[in-house]
Amino acid sequence: MSDSFEYEKFKVIILGDTGVGKTSLAKKQAHDAFDFKMNPTVGASHIKTRIKVDERKVELMLWDTAGQEQFASLVPMYARGANVCIITGSIVNPDSIDNMKKWKERLYSSGEKPPIIAAINKIDLVEGAPMTMEEARAKCEAVCKDIFFVSARTGDSVDQLFQAVATEALQSQKAIVQTAPLADSSQPNSGCC
C-alpha cells in the first residue's frame, strides 16, 4: 500500500510573469534541481512535493502556470480549488514586481481567494539589480504581507518559502473546518439515508 494516504494534500498555484522563475522554484523544491536553460511553461504543469510541518505530513501539488499574457485568461481554471497561491516576481525585473498586483487581481476576479504568499526570486543576482530588496518589499506589500526573497539557483530560502506555504495550507484548512456550519439535528430527516 502506498504511503500517499498518510499525507494531507493541497493544491498550490504559482502565478507571475514569464521568466521570473516559477518553474525553477517548483523544481528546486521538488527535485533540488536547477536548469539554466528553462523553456517557458505553456499552459500549466504540476509537480508534487512533500513536506513535514511539525509532525504532519503535507503533499503540495504545485501548479506552475504560464506567465505569458495570452495564457492569463486561463488563471480561473487553474486556480479552482487552490489552497494557497504563490505570486512570483524577479528582483532583476521591476515590471514583474509591479505586475504581481495584476496577478492577484486576476486570481481574485476568478472567484478564488486563497491565501497569497509573495516570492521575489533571483536574489543571487541582487548585486547590480535595478531595485533593492527594500524597494521590492515596499512594492510587494500591496500584494500581501508574507514576502520571501529566494533564489531557485542557489536554493536560498526556498525551503522556508514552501514550509510557509504548507503551514498556510494547514491553517486555512483548519479555519475552514472551524467555520463550517454544523448539521442542524433539530430538522427532521427528509429523505432516504
N, C-alpha and C positions, 0 to 999 in steps of 0.2 A: 504494500500500500504506500502511496506517495505521502511525503511529509507536507505537501502543499496544503492539506486540510488544517494544519496547525497554524497557518498564517492568516492574519486579518488582512483582507485585500482592499486596496484603494486605488482609485483612478486619479492620476495627476496629469494635467495638461500643461505643456510648456509652450508659451507664446513669446513672440518677439520678432523683430525684423530679420531679414535674411542676413546671414554672415555673422551673427552675434555669438554663435557657438552653442545653440540649443542641443543639437545632436552630439556635439563633443562633450557637453556636460552630462548628458544621459549615458553616453558610452563610458565616460570616465567613472561614473558612479557604478554602473552595472558590471563593467568588464575591466576596470582600471587600465583603460587603453586610450591612446590619443593618436589621431591620424592627421598629419599635416595637410594632406590632400583630400579634403572632405567635399563631396559634391552636395549641392543644395538638396534639401528634402523636397520631394514632390508630394503634395497632399499631406500625408502623415504617416509616421511609422510608430511602432511601440516597442518598448524594451522593458523587461521585467527586472526588478532589483529587490533584494530582501535586506531588511534592516531590523536590528533589535532595538527597542525603546524600553528601557528598564528591563523587565522580564517578558515583555510582549514581543511576539514575532510579527513583523509587518511586511507585507508584499506590496510594493508600489508598481503599478503598471504605468510607465511613463509614456504619454502620448506626445511625441515630438512632432510639432506641426510645421508646415512650410511658412516661411516668413515673407514670401513674395506677395505683392499686393493682389495679384489675380487669385490667390487662394484665401484671402481674408474672409470672403463670403462663406467659407466652409467652417469657420470658427464655431457657429452654433451647433453644427452636427458633431464636431469633435469634443465640444465642451459638455455635451449632455451627460449628466451624471458624474461630473468631475467632483472629487472631494477636496482637491487643492489645485491652485494654479500657480505656476512659476512664470513670471513675466521677466524676460531676459533682455538686457542691453549690453553694450560693449563700451568699455572705458575709452577705446580708441575711435568710437563713432558717436559723437554727441547727438546726432539725429536719432540714433537708435534709442538713446535715453529719453529724448523728448517724445518719441513715439510710444514709449511704454504706457503713457496715459491713454493713447488711442486704442492700444491692445486691451486695456482694462475696460474701456467704453464698449468695444466690440463684444467682449465677454459678457458684460452686464446686459447689453442690449439683446443678447441671446436668451435672456431669462434665467441664466445660470449665475449664481453669485457665491462661488466657493471662496474660501479664504485665499488671499493672494500673498505670495512671498516674492520679493524682487531679488534678482540675481544680476549683478554687474560683473560680467565676465572679462577675461583678458587682462587681469591686473598685473600679470607678468610683463605687460607692455606699458605700464603706467608711466614709466620714465619717458618723457617726451610726448606723452599723450596730450591731446588738445584740451583736456579738462582734468582737474584734480579729483581725487576721490571725494573730497568735501563738496565740491561743486556737483558731482554726480549724485551724492547723497541728498543734497538740497533739492535737486530736480525730482528725485525718486520719491521723496516724501509725499508728493501729490498722488502717487500710485498706492503706496502702502507704507507702514511703519517698519515692517520686517524686511531689512535690506542686507544682503550678503554680497561681499566683494570676493570673487572667486577666480580661479584660473583652471580651466579644463586641461590645459597643457601640463602645468606643474602639479595639479591636484590641490592647490591651496584652497582651503575652506570648503571644498566640495562635500566632504563627509558631513561637515557642520550644516551645510545647506540642506542636505537630504535628511539628516536627523531632524531638523526643524520641520521639514515637510511632513515626515512621518508622525512627529509629535502633533502637529497641527491637524492632520487627518484623524488621529485618535481623539483629540479634543473636540473636533467638530462632530464626530460620531457620537461622543458622549453627550454633547449639547443637544443633538437631535433626539437621542433616546430620552433625555430628561424632559424635553419639551413636548414629546409625543403625547397626544391625548390618551387617557386611559379608557378602556372599554367601559361603557355605561351598563353596569349589570342590572340597573333598575328597569331597563327596557325589556319587554318580553321578547323571546326568541321568535323571529318572524318567519323562519323558513326551515329548510332542512338543516341537518348537521348540527 
